Amino acid sequence: MKRSLVFIAALILICSPLQAQDFSLFSYRTGEIMKTEDDESVRIQETQIRLPIPAKKLATSTSIQGAIGYHHADFDDKLSLLSDSPIDAFRVDIQLKHQLNDDWDVSLAASERINRNTETNSDKREVFSQIALFGEKQGSISRWVFGVVFRTHLSAPIVPIVGITRPLSEKWALDALLPGRLHIWRTIKEDQSRIGFHTMYQTQPFVNNLVYLEHRTMRVGVTGEARVYSNLFLRVDASHTLLNTLDLEFANDEITQDIDNGVLFDVALRYRIPSK
């Protein structure tokens, strides 16, 4: 049973929240996602493709835009919980944005993630929803975000968010959306390349007929990014998990289980949305 629960946690790590100002078109991830209780490495090979839905004006100050995405993940350790097929997930994101004035925007965003039920040989689908209401303030040197996110299948489904993007000095900059992520960047060549340190925190749900699970993970790592053409950037990332915990409800029992940490490597082609 513990082997199966460890693998469930690996599955739900493949989908991450939408990053509004930094759009990932294609990404590839590999590495040791965790270890089983028998000290066997569980390695992941994941590919993600996301395509933008072009923004459309609904009124003078109101627009709608979105994205569709496809995730494909494969593991070198197929535990008995799964059939032989890899894990596939489909995602749709929609954002309605209204400009209040020259400095403030307000947005309503919704995300639906659909993936195959992880019970062996099941053709069922799981649906995970996320709704966010937030405001953005563009200052002379800083960009602020204030809002709230509602996510289904979580014990604490409502989470407030605060974000800031601003320079710290001529070479250093801060980019954060708390409690989810924080980047400290150092510019190598202006608007061309940069390196940085980051930390990311996620809580992801899993539900089926047998078990309810929340997976909490915190990662720290280093990142390098370089412009390849226009607003397209190539990003390379290496990170290590510091926190890797499962909160389980199974047969009326509640269990908290720590999982051995692992190292992940990511390569992504990203589109940077121009600021105002």
C-alpha positions, -999 to +999 in steps of 0.1 A: +000+000+000+028+025+009+045+018-025+013+027-043+009+059-023+044+070-030+037+065-067+005+085-065+025+114-052+048+112-082+018+114-106+003+146-092+036+164-093+034+166-131+009+195-132+019+229-119-001+262-115-004+287-143+023+314-144+006+345-158+036+366-170+059+337-181+043+313-204+058+278-209+053+266-245+073+234-242+091+217-213+109+184-206+116+171-172+137+142-160+152+131-127+147+112-095+113+123-083+115+103-051+124+069-036+101+041-026+102+026+009+126-001-005+150+027-014+144+022-051+145+054-072+114+065-091+125+084-122+103+106-143+103+115-180+078+142-186+069+163-217+045+193-216+031+213-245+010+244-241-006+265-268-019+300-262-055+310-271-050+345-286-065+374-266-098+387-279-112+421-270-147+419-255-149+457-249-126+487-248-110+477-215-120+440-213-103+410-230-103+372-227-074+348-234-063+314-224-043+283-232-047+246-238-021+221-227-011+184-228+011+165-203+027+132-209+046+115-181+063+081-180+082+064-151+109+038-151+092+020-121+057+009-130+043-001-097+013-024-094-011+005-090-009+014-127-015-002-160+014-002-185+002+030-203+019+063-194+001+091-176-016+117-198-034+149-187-053+176-206-056+212-193-076+243-203-069+278-189-092+308-194-085+344-181-110+373-183-091+406-178-105+441-172-084+473-171-096+496-144-071+525-151-035+530-163-022+512-132-047+486-122-061+455-139-085+429-124-087+393-136-109+362-132-090+330-142-103+294-144-083+262-150-096+226-156-072+197-155-085+163-167-064+131-164-070+094-165-080+078-132-049+063-117-065+030-107-051+001-126-069-006-159-095+022-153-109+043-182-123+069-158-112+105-158-104+128-128-112+166-130-094+192-109-106+228-110-090+261-100-105+296-100-085+327-092-096+363-087-068+388-085-057+424-092-025+436-107-009+470-101+018+482-124+041+508-108+070+527-121+095+499-113+073+472-096+044+450-105+021+438-076-005+410-076-032+406-049-058+379-050-074+346-039-074+311-054-100+284-049-090+248-057-111+217-055-102+185-036-081+204-010-087+205+028-079+242+027-094+251-007-091+289-005-056+304-006-047+341-006-019+351-030+005+381-030+030+387-058+057+412-066+082+417-095+108+444-090+145+452-093+166+450-062+197+466-077+212+472-111+219+434-116+195+417-091+157+413-093+129+397-073+100+377-089+076+361-064+041+348-062+035+337-027+030+311-013+038+293-045+072+305-058+101+329-053+129+337-077+160+358-072+175+367-105+209+381-115+212+397-150+241+385-171+233+405-202+204+430-202+172+415-217+192+385-230+204+362-202+201+357-165+208+332-137+190+328-104+179+309-073+144+297-066+121+280-042+087+266-050+060+253-028+030+232-040+000+214-025-016+190-049-047+168-044-055+132-054-089+115-051-102+081-062-126+055-048-099+043-023-080+072-010-079+110-005-044+125-006-027+159-004+009+160-015+030+189-002+064+196-017+090+224-015+118+226-040+150+248-041+173+251-070+192+271-096+180+284-130+196+297-161+177+315-189+187+330-223+169+347-251+167+326-283+145+348-305+123+378-298+103+371-266+112+334-266+136+322-239+153+289-232+153+280-194+173+252-177+166+243-141+180+220-115+162+216-082+161+194-050+131+188-028+134+198+008+098+189+019+080+159+005+050+149+026+017+130+020-014+136+040-037+106+035-072+096+044-078+059+038-105+037+053-112+064+079-076+066+089-055+098+086-018+093+080+011+118+074+040+102+056+074+117+047+089+107+014+126+106+005+136+136-016+150+136-051+166+158-078+149+171-109+161+187-141+139+208-164+144+223-199+117+247-211+110+271-240+091+300-226+073+331-239+077+362-219+046+384-220+056+420-227+048+444-198+028+475-203 
